[in-house]
């Protein structure tokens, strides 16, 4: 009986605490992060960004099974540097921000694809249309405890209904859109 108790105690001391193996939440440094998109209009490439979005990141490269991402974007915060174009993007012909004020990406399946390269396999919802997507990203160390995540996801806007009426025609605005991001985040400190 004593030997069994001793072996259990020894085994317990040899194993790392469960909390050390759990994926931890990260805090995004919003003023140093960017969520943008690239699109082609009349043969020229333009960039827009979203000024208001949130990210819930639980991540540990050693515990990808318990890692997850949840990104919520306020579509009304779109900014392309042109008020007329931004108004059109918010209209019912494109994003329809009155009816669909948010876009969302959720992933609870993260996998490593090589040194500092990962994929977040999840669901992207725009205009209440949800599609399965694979979001590739890289991680690099930044100053202090911060990590920089960068990635690009190519989608077709018409798959999500972004383009109604005359805006379904891709002669003016191409179907292909690239969502690009640079997110600087720090790991939450344990209490």
Secondary structure, DSSP 8 states (H G I E B T S, - for coil): -HHHHHHHHHHHHHS--HHHHS-EEEEE-GGG-EEEEEEEETTEEEEEEES-EEEEEEE-TT-GGG-EEEEEEEGGGEE-S-HHHHHHHHSTTTT-TTT--EEEEEEEEEEEEETTEEEEEEEEEETTEEEEEEEEEEEEE-STTEEEEEEEEEEEGGGGT---GGGG-TTTEEEEEEEEEEEEEEE----
